[in-house]
Each structure stands twice: as C-alpha cells, then as structure tokens.
C-alpha cells in the first residue's frame, strides 16, 4: 500500500507552455520591411500552438487517469479504516 502512495511521481505531469504570440508592428512600413520574419513567426506560432494543444490533451488524459486511480485508492483506504 505504501508503494502505491509513493509510486506516483509529480514529475510525470507535463508542463505545457503556450507559445508567445507573434509580434506585428503597428506601422505599415515596419510590417513590410520585416514581412518575411513576421510571416515566419506566424508559421512557427501555428506549429507550436498545435503542439501545445496536443500537450494539453495528453496532460488532461494523464490527469484524468491519475484521478481515477486516486479515487480507487481512496475507496480501498476507506475500506481499510472503516472495518
């Protein structure tokens, strides 16, 4: 029983970090001058936000499974102490 309590490792949880929003200058001249860089920033953002969404979904699934396991462990614990 103690093994179960200590086998869950908080480091197993993944930290999902949202990518920074691309910067778009407010003036037309700068936007045109840096169009290639800004376009690339947007493409990187779109790629990275998709990875972020996948990470969130994986973390949600992991946390849901953990919560199910903890609920079962709690049920077993209550069975032990309520005898």
Secondary structure, 3 states (H helix, E strand, C coil): CHHHHHHCCHHHCCCCCCCCCCCCCCCHHHHHHCHHHHHHHHHHHHHHHHHHHHHHHHHHHHHHHHHHHHHHHHHHHHHHHCC
